[in-house]
Amino acid sequence: MAQITAAMVKELRETTGAGMMDCKKALSATDGDKAKAIDWLREKGISKAEKKAGRIAAEGAVAAYVSADAKVGVLVEVNCETDFAAGNEQFRTLEKKIAEHIAKAAPADLDALNASEIDGKTVATLVTEATATIGEKISLRRFVRYESAGHIASYTHMGGKIGVLLDLTGGDEALGKDVAMQIAAANPLAIDRSGVDASALEHEKEVLRKQALEEGKPEKIVDKMVEGRIKKYYKEVCLMEQAFIKDSDKTVADVLGDVKVTAFTRYQLGEGIEKKQENFAAEVAAQIK
């Protein structure tokens, strides 16, 4: 039986990120063989990670990556269970590595992304290992990748609570950031009127018509009122018609000039995920019984 030294434990811990006692157990179980100990930890880590698979992961961060020439950009949402874990250096390194990998590998979808490899390991394996070492369920939720002949810009807000990726026909970094910040703050639904969902528009018209009738407006002027209110609706949901956040006397179209927005994506962390409501008092009481 090989003697397990503190140096061996330290080296394994630095390599795997696993806890000190887990590293000592792994080395003891594998007679001090580091390679076998790494496998042992991975096996145990996978086992631990699988137990966390049912947990709700609605925290985390939206990460953005734009290539040096601003021709390729990525927005990706990586989830975990708590804000605390989202600030973990390993979590931040993982999401950055995945964003850069998406830019280079151009996976077609999440399945292809999970099956693709970074430094000889699949992305799915890296996520599982992170789940084991961080101690929370980590999951890849969604991503988008742009490739442009123009200029790609990005913006993340509040440490990744909101992320925006934007494709412009031209402009510079400053203009791109300003428009991306606009999208983060004002949450437009479309670039211009042609992009507004037809069913959403009809629904809005119906709501506005009923509002006008409830206000006691004569039937003959209701349609004109609805038309006027729909113009206001367009100013709220169409990026080009929104008042610019840095100068409300200008629209975004005014700020852009000859530059066009060809696409944008806005992710808000955890949107659409039903968060588990924790009863912390009950949880603590259960743990001390």
Beta strands, then each sheet from edge to edge (+ up, - down):
strand 1: 59-66
strand 2: 72-80
strand 3: 117-118
strand 4: 121-122
strand 5: 139-147
strand 6: 151-157
strand 7: 162-168
strand 8: 243-244
strand 9: 247-251
strand 10: 261-268
sheet 1: 1+ 2- 5+
sheet 2: 3+ 4-
sheet 3: 6+ 7- 10+
sheet 4: 8+ 9-
end
